[in-house]
Amino acid sequence: MLSEQSAATVRATLPAVGAAIGEITERFYARLFAAHPGLLRDLFNRGNQASGAQKQALAGSIAAFATHLLEHPDTRPDAMLGRIAHKHASLGVAPEQYAVVHEHLFGAIAEVLGEAVTPEVAAAWTEVYWLMANALVAIEKRLYEESGTRDRRPWEVVERVEETADVVTFRLRPADGGPVRDVRAGQYVSVQVELADGARQIRQYSLSGAPGESVRQFSVKRVTGDAAAPDGEVSNHLHAHVRVGDVLELSEPYGDLVLDADAGTPVLLASAGIGVTPMIAMLAGLAATGHQGAVTVVHGDRSPADHALRTDHQTYAGKLADASVHFFYERDAEPGTRTGLVDLAGIAVPPGTRAYLCGPLPFMRAVRAQLIEQGVAPADIHYEVFGPDLWLARG
């Protein structure tokens, strides 16, 4: 994939670029938003920019892609590219925007590394960039063709359910009365809202309803900020202002964490906190198709009162032929549940299990390690990260 000459240059300069990648991405976003302020207002997540999470994710993806080109020159990291492409497609990213990114990214590289960026170095890293960008453009083109559109569509809120003190479920129908496209269990939609300052911010929310329904259902946890990050702009707006009869702009469904298991395949669904949402859709899908294989349901939360969609969790599991349910709570655990963090010790994981994980990164890393210890193949462990994929940045 990468030319021999460029591969040698990238290999020689990767340590220097890797050491400076954090500063490079910082400069990149500063340049990009100075030239195109509308991108920060109406496309990029301002909360992730403020916390630095998006910068870390971008740095991680570039470093991971370049490393893969050097270590596996005959293959492409399609899992990583697919996850990014689905997110981009849900946002409506267009091919021409990659040229804009290239301009400001390489301007940032030149600023940070200075004279070290010789014409040969610039040419080699330009090749890396366009290999990655063109792969993403191709995947996104296919996703847009499958969905039939790159545009968002107006949906009317027909029901609002207060699940917990911090989680609300919205159920919506197309405002134009048109048909509802099929969805795969585990997918998400982008939701765009107009905030008080006029910004039209976009966030992704996993669909938490059963596949095949005539409505879209997603559940939103109110994000409370701290010293490292501000309150969630969109989540707090949805909680405070969106009621039945209001209209939201939704994308078509996207996402690469989708239920994909034969009727007899053992499945494990592990979640923590609001990571429960795609798992509910997967459970509903398994129940609807009469799944016969063993299904292991694992969930961790602060308390039963904080466990959003708990009734759905139990109801769908109860419809399966062979399901075991394991709920862990840090406090107020009830009979039949466990106290403490999720721990798979003592939970039987059948051979050939296909596992799906969603929740905070430390939770998913711990569960993944325990699953591998129990013999689950790494290729059969799939995960979803809400927000920028920092697993790459930190792994």
BABA-573036 format. One record per residue (C-alpha): residue number from 1; chain; x, y, z. Coordinates in steps of 0.1 Angstrom, whole numbers, plus 5000, padded with zeros to 4 digits. Layout:
N
REC   zapa   drenpa     c1     c2     c3
REC    NUM        A      X      Y      Z
...
This chain:
395
REC   zapa   drenpa     c1     c2     c3
REC      1        A   5000   5000   5000
REC      2        A   5027   5025   5010
REC      3        A   5055   5030   4985
REC      4        A   5089   5016   4995
REC      5        A   5106   5050   4996
REC      6        A   5078   5065   5017
REC      7        A   5077   5035   5040
REC      8        A   5114   5040   5048
REC      9        A   5109   5078   5054
REC     10        A   5078   5072   5076
REC     11        A   5096   5045   5096
REC     12        A   5125   5069   5102
REC     13        A   5103   5098   5112
REC     14        A   5075   5081   5130
REC     15        A   5091   5084   5165
REC     16        A   5095   5122   5160
REC     17        A   5060   5126   5146
REC     18        A   5045   5104   5173
REC     19        A   5062   5124   5200
REC     20        A   5048   5156   5187
REC     21        A   5014   5143   5175
REC     22        A   4996   5159   5205
REC     23        A   5010   5193   5197
REC     24        A   5004   5188   5160
REC     25        A   4967   5180   5165
REC     26        A   4964   5210   5189
REC     27        A   4978   5233   5162
REC     28        A   4957   5216   5135
REC     29        A   4923   5222   5152
REC     30        A   4934   5258   5160
REC     31        A   4942   5264   5123
REC     32        A   4911   5246   5111
REC     33        A   4886   5265   5133
REC     34        A   4903   5299   5126
REC     35        A   4898   5293   5089
REC     36        A   4864   5276   5092
REC     37        A   4846   5286   5124
REC     38        A   4814   5271   5112
REC     39        A   4829   5236   5116
REC     40        A   4833   5241   5153
REC     41        A   4798   5256   5156
REC     42        A   4779   5231   5135
REC     43        A   4799   5199   5130
REC     44        A   4826   5192   5156
REC     45        A   4816   5184   5192
REC     46        A   4825   5215   5212
REC     47        A   4826   5195   5244
REC     48        A   4851   5170   5231
REC     49        A   4872   5199   5218
REC     50        A   4872   5215   5252
REC     51        A   4882   5183   5270
REC     52        A   4909   5174   5245
REC     53        A   4893   5140   5237
REC     54        A   4889   5147   5200
REC     55        A   4925   5157   5197
REC     56        A   4936   5125   5214
REC     57        A   4914   5104   5192
REC     58        A   4928   5120   5160
REC     59        A   4964   5116   5172
REC     60        A   4957   5080   5180
REC     61        A   4941   5072   5147
REC     62        A   4969   5087   5126
REC     63        A   4996   5070   5146
REC     64        A   4978   5037   5145
REC     65        A   4972   5039   5107
REC     66        A   5009   5048   5100
REC     67        A   5021   5020   5123
REC     68        A   4998   4995   5106
REC     69        A   5011   5004   5071
REC     70        A   5046   4997   5083
REC     71        A   5039   4965   5102
REC     72        A   5013   4950   5079
REC     73        A   5020   4965   5045
REC     74        A   4997   4941   5026
REC     75        A   4966   4947   5047
REC     76        A   4945   4977   5058
REC     77        A   4931   4983   5093
REC     78        A   4895   4980   5082
REC     79        A   4880   4977   5117
REC     80        A   4895   5011   5127
REC     81        A   4886   5027   5093
REC     82        A   4851   5013   5094
REC     83        A   4844   5027   5129
REC     84        A   4856   5062   5118
REC     85        A   4837   5060   5085
REC     86        A   4804   5052   5102
REC     87        A   4808   5082   5125
REC     88        A   4817   5104   5096
REC     89        A   4787   5092   5076
REC     90        A   4764   5099   5104
REC     91        A   4777   5135   5105
REC     92        A   4774   5139   5067
REC     93        A   4811   5144   5061
REC     94        A   4818   5151   5024
REC     95        A   4848   5140   5003
REC     96        A   4859   5176   4997
REC     97        A   4864   5182   5034
REC     98        A   4894   5158   5034
REC     99        A   4914   5184   5013
REC    100        A   4906   5210   5039
REC    101        A   4918   5187   5067
REC    102        A   4950   5180   5047
REC    103        A   4958   5217   5043
REC    104        A   4956   5225   5080
REC    105        A   4970   5192   5093
REC    106        A   5002   5195   5072
REC    107        A   5004   5232   5080
REC    108        A   5004   5222   5117
REC    109        A   5031   5195   5111
REC    110        A   5053   5221   5094
REC    111        A   5048   5246   5123
REC    112        A   5056   5220   5149
REC    113        A   5085   5201   5133
REC    114        A   5100   5230   5113
REC    115        A   5130   5222   5092
REC    116        A   5127   5185   5099
REC    117        A   5098   5185   5074
REC    118        A   5119   5181   5042
REC    119        A   5102   5176   5009
REC    120        A   5108   5139   5012
REC    121        A   5092   5138   5047
REC    122        A   5062   5159   5035
REC    123        A   5057   5136   5005
REC    124        A   5058   5104   5026
REC    125        A   5034   5116   5052
REC    126        A   5011   5131   5025
REC    127        A   5010   5095   5010
REC    128        A   5000   5082   5044
REC    129        A   4973   5108   5048
REC    130        A   4957   5102   5014
REC    131        A   4958   5064   5018
REC    132        A   4938   5068   5049
REC    133        A   4915   5096   5036
REC    134        A   4908   5079   5003
REC    135        A   4899   5046   5021
REC    136        A   4875   5065   5044
REC    137        A   4860   5083   5014
REC    138        A   4854   5050   4997
REC    139        A   4838   5034   5028
REC    140        A   4816   5065   5034
REC    141        A   4805   5065   4997
REC    142        A   4792   5029   5002
REC    143        A   4775   5038   5034
REC    144        A   4757   5068   5018
REC    145        A   4746   5046   4989
REC    146        A   4732   5020   5013
REC    147        A   4713   5046   5033
REC    148        A   4701   5064   5002
REC    149        A   4710   5099   5015
REC    150        A   4736   5120   5033
REC    151        A   4710   5144   5047
REC    152        A   4693   5144   5080
REC    153        A   4655   5141   5083
REC    154        A   4630   5158   5106
REC    155        A   4614   5135   5132
REC    156        A   4587   5144   5157
REC    157        A   4589   5134   5193
REC    158        A   4558   5113   5201
REC    159        A   4568   5101   5236
REC    160        A   4592   5111   5263
REC    161        A   4600   5086   5291
REC    162        A   4619   5095   5323
REC    163        A   4639   5064   5328
REC    164        A   4660   5075   5357
REC    165        A   4670   5108   5373
REC    166        A   4696   5113   5346
REC    167        A   4683   5093   5316
REC    168        A   4654   5102   5292
REC    169        A   4641   5081   5263
REC    170        A   4627   5098   5233
REC    171        A   4604   5080   5207
REC    172        A   4600   5097   5174
REC    173        A   4582   5093   5140
REC    174        A   4591   5109   5107
REC    175        A   4576   5144   5106
REC    176        A   4569   5139   5069
REC    177        A   4549   5107   5075
REC    178        A   4572   5087   5052
REC    179        A   4585   5052   5057
REC    180        A   4610   5042   5083
REC    181        A   4642   5025   5071
REC    182        A   4652   4992   5087
REC    183        A   4678   4994   5114
REC    184        A   4703   4968   5126
REC    185        A   4705   4962   5164
REC    186        A   4734   4982   5178
REC    187        A   4733   5011   5154
REC    188        A   4731   5048   5163
REC    189        A   4717   5080   5148
REC    190        A   4731   5115   5148
REC    191        A   4708   5140   5164
REC    192        A   4712   5177   5156
REC    193        A   4697   5205   5178
REC    194        A   4699   5242   5177
REC    195        A   4713   5256   5210
REC    196        A   4707   5290   5226
REC    197        A   4737   5306   5209
REC    198        A   4726   5295   5175
REC    199        A   4750   5266   5172
REC    200        A   4736   5235   5155
REC    201        A   4755   5208   5174
REC    202        A   4753   5171   5166
REC    203        A   4756   5140   5188
REC    204        A   4753   5103   5182
REC    205        A   4729   5082   5203
REC    206        A   4724   5044   5201
REC    207        A   4690   5033   5191
REC    208        A   4675   5015   5222
REC    209        A   4643   5003   5206
REC    210        A   4636   4969   5190
REC    211        A   4646   4966   5153
REC    212        A   4616   4967   5130
REC    213        A   4596   4993   5149
REC    214        A   4579   5021   5131
REC    215        A   4595   5046   5154
REC    216        A   4630   5056   5164
REC    217        A   4639   5053   5200
REC    218        A   4671   5066   5217
REC    219        A   4679   5072   5253
REC    220        A   4700   5102   5265
REC    221        A   4720   5104   5297
REC    222        A   4725   5140   5310
REC    223        A   4762   5146   5310
REC    224        A   4774   5165   5340
REC    225        A   4808   5182   5336
REC    226        A   4838   5184   5359
REC    227        A   4871   5202   5360
REC    228        A   4883   5184   5329
REC    229        A   4852   5188   5307
REC    230        A   4821   5210   5306
REC    231        A   4785   5199   5309
REC    232        A   4771   5181   5279
REC    233        A   4755   5208   5257
REC    234        A   4732   5186   5237
REC    235        A   4723   5161   5264
REC    236        A   4713   5189   5288
REC    237        A   4694   5207   5260
REC    238        A   4674   5175   5252
REC    239        A   4666   5169   5289
REC    240        A   4656   5205   5296
REC    241        A   4638   5216   5264
REC    242        A   4626   5187   5242
REC    243        A   4590   5176   5247
REC    244        A   4563   5157   5228
REC    245        A   4555   5175   5196
REC    246        A   4590   5189   5191
REC    247        A   4610   5181   5160
REC    248        A   4646   5169   5159
REC    249        A   4669   5164   5129
REC    250        A   4681   5127   5127
REC    251        A   4705   5110   5104
REC    252        A   4700   5075   5090
REC    253        A   4712   5047   5112
REC    254        A   4750   5040   5112
REC    255        A   4775   5021   5133
REC    256        A   4797   4990   5130
REC    257        A   4788   4974   5163
REC    258        A   4758   4954   5151
REC    259        A   4744   4921   5162
REC    260        A   4757   4894   5138
REC    261        A   4752   4859   5152
REC    262        A   4736   4827   5139
REC    263        A   4706   4813   5157
REC    264        A   4727   4789   5177
REC    265        A   4758   4811   5184
REC    266        A   4764   4818   5221
REC    267        A   4762   4856   5227
REC    268        A   4775   4878   5255
REC    269        A   4762   4913   5259
REC    270        A   4781   4933   5285
REC    271        A   4774   4969   5294
REC    272        A   4779   4995   5320
REC    273        A   4759   5027   5327
REC    274        A   4744   5043   5295
REC    275        A   4763   5017   5275
REC    276        A   4731   4996   5280
REC    277        A   4714   5012   5251
REC    278        A   4727   4992   5222
REC    279        A   4725   4961   5243
REC    280        A   4688   4965   5248
REC    281        A   4683   4967   5210
REC    282        A   4704   4936   5205
REC    283        A   4684   4917   5232
REC    284        A   4652   4928   5215
REC    285        A   4666   4916   5182
REC    286        A   4676   4882   5196
REC    287        A   4642   4878   5212
REC    288        A   4623   4887   5180
REC    289        A   4642   4861   5160
REC    290        A   4638   4834   5185
REC    291        A   4676   4830   5192
REC    292        A   4683   4795   5205
REC    293        A   4719   4798   5215
REC    294        A   4730   4808   5251
REC    295        A   4728   4845   5258
REC    296        A   4748   4859   5287
REC    297        A   4736   4893   5299
REC    298        A   4760   4913   5321
REC    299        A   4755   4949   5333
REC    300        A   4771   4972   5358
REC    301        A   4757   5004   5373
REC    302        A   4758   5026   5404
REC    303        A   4726   5013   5418
REC    304        A   4693   4997   5406
REC    305        A   4678   5032   5405
REC    306        A   4705   5043   5381
REC    307        A   4700   5013   5358
REC    308        A   4682   5028   5327
REC    309        A   4659   5005   5307
REC    310        A   4662   4979   5335
REC    311        A   4627   4966   5329
REC    312        A   4634   4961   5291
REC    313        A   4667   4945   5300
REC    314        A   4649   4919   5321
REC    315        A   4618   4915   5298
REC    316        A   4638   4908   5266
REC    317        A   4661   4884   5284
REC    318        A   4631   4866   5298
REC    319        A   4618   4859   5262
REC    320        A   4650   4840   5252
REC    321        A   4653   4803   5252
REC    322        A   4686   4802   5271
REC    323        A   4695   4834   5289
REC    324        A   4714   4842   5321
REC    325        A   4713   4877   5336
REC    326        A   4740   4891   5359
REC    327        A   4735   4927   5372
REC    328        A   4762   4943   5393
REC    329        A   4756   4974   5415
REC    330        A   4780   4995   5435
REC    331        A   4754   5001   5461
REC    332        A   4718   4990   5470
REC    333        A   4721   4957   5453
REC    334        A   4689   4936   5456
REC    335        A   4684   4899   5460
REC    336        A   4695   4881   5428
REC    337        A   4720   4909   5419
REC    338        A   4756   4914   5429
REC    339        A   4775   4941   5448
REC    340        A   4805   4957   5432
REC    341        A   4820   4962   5398
REC    342        A   4814   4937   5370
REC    343        A   4835   4906   5374
REC    344        A   4831   4876   5351
REC    345        A   4847   4852   5376
REC    346        A   4821   4825   5382
REC    347        A   4801   4834   5351
REC    348        A   4801   4806   5326
REC    349        A   4811   4818   5291
REC    350        A   4803   4790   5265
REC    351        A   4829   4781   5239
REC    352        A   4824   4800   5206
REC    353        A   4808   4830   5223
REC    354        A   4805   4862   5204
REC    355        A   4808   4892   5227
REC    356        A   4795   4928   5224
REC    357        A   4807   4954   5249
REC    358        A   4796   4990   5255
REC    359        A   4805   5013   5284
REC    360        A   4834   5033   5299
REC    361        A   4868   5023   5285
REC    362        A   4882   5009   5318
REC    363        A   4851   4986   5320
REC    364        A   4855   4974   5285
REC    365        A   4892   4968   5288
REC    366        A   4886   4947   5320
REC    367        A   4858   4927   5305
REC    368        A   4878   4920   5273
REC    369        A   4908   4908   5293
REC    370        A   4885   4884   5314
REC    371        A   4868   4871   5282
REC    372        A   4902   4863   5266
REC    373        A   4913   4845   5298
REC    374        A   4881   4824   5295
REC    375        A   4890   4815   5259
REC    376        A   4870   4839   5239
REC    377        A   4888   4847   5206
REC    378        A   4898   4884   5204
REC    379        A   4882   4886   5169
REC    380        A   4849   4877   5185
REC    381        A   4850   4906   5210
REC    382        A   4833   4937   5196
REC    383        A   4829   4971   5213
REC    384        A   4813   5005   5209
REC    385        A   4828   5037   5223
REC    386        A   4805   5067   5230
REC    387        A   4824   5097   5218
REC    388        A   4860   5098   5204
REC    389        A   4876   5064   5202
REC    390        A   4903   5068   5229
REC    391        A   4909   5030   5230
REC    392        A   4932   5037   5200
REC    393        A   4947   5068   5215
REC    394        A   4957   5050   5247
REC    395        A   4963   5015   5233
